[in-house]
Amino acid sequence: AQTVTQSQPEMSVQEAETVTLSCTYDTSESDYYLFWYKQPPSRQMILVIRQEAYKQQNATENRFSVNFQKAAKSFSLKISDSQLGDAAMYFCAYRSAWGEYGNKLVFGAGTILRVKS
Amino acid sequence: DAGITQSPRHKVTETGTPVTLRCHQTENHRYMYWYRQDPGHGLRLIHYSYGVKDTDKGEVSDGYSVSRSKTEDFLLTLESATSSQTSVYFCAIGSRDSDYGYTFGSGTRLTVV
């Protein structure tokens, strides 16, 4: 079974600075997707960024980018120019690319990001 | 999200009582999922459905049952609620061809006293 590990329960960053959240995963599959979700205090789950394992190029969405190291099974999220609105819980998630009965998302434990003004 | 709604948003119930949480979607997605969120554990899969009347267990299914009689509705039932089932419950929907993860409901905060 696949597992996802987020080793940083909490992180802090100064407004306008850059922060990196870590995520590692364990799988024997070669084809899969990786995601970062943001959960603000409203509890809503918001997709931040996704990465396809077969693509070597790291995904980027505005101020959010990932460092995907497939051999190391590492998938970190970098937030540049941090804003107060970035304060939230961040979840890393894994999903197999194949599966007859639905491709289930497997989540890490989450990292709370605090942004200081 | 507009395409998926959960009810109720909050609920307090007593130990030993049955509880049913409802998830309704308007996206006609085949796959529906129930997760629970607990501190230190992230989101863990309880049950999922891959079609009407087709359901299967996730990693934390003990004490829970589900039913899906229509494409749009997926019900999660706690047969006899316990304090360990105090949690935030999320429903999610997805399609097999979608590589954009899932769409999540707003969650239900359940407190068992």
Interface residues (C-beta under 8 A of the other chain):
Chain A: V4 Q6 P9 Y33 F35 Y37 R43 Q44 M45 L47 R50 E52 F91 A93 R95 A97 G99 E100 Y101 G102 N103 K104 L105 V106 F107 G108 A109 G110
Chain B: D1 R30 Y31 Y33 Y35 G40 H41 G42 L43 R44 L45 Y48 S49 Y50 D54 D56 G58 V88 F90 A92 G94 R96 D99 Y100 G101 Y102 F104 S106 G107 R109
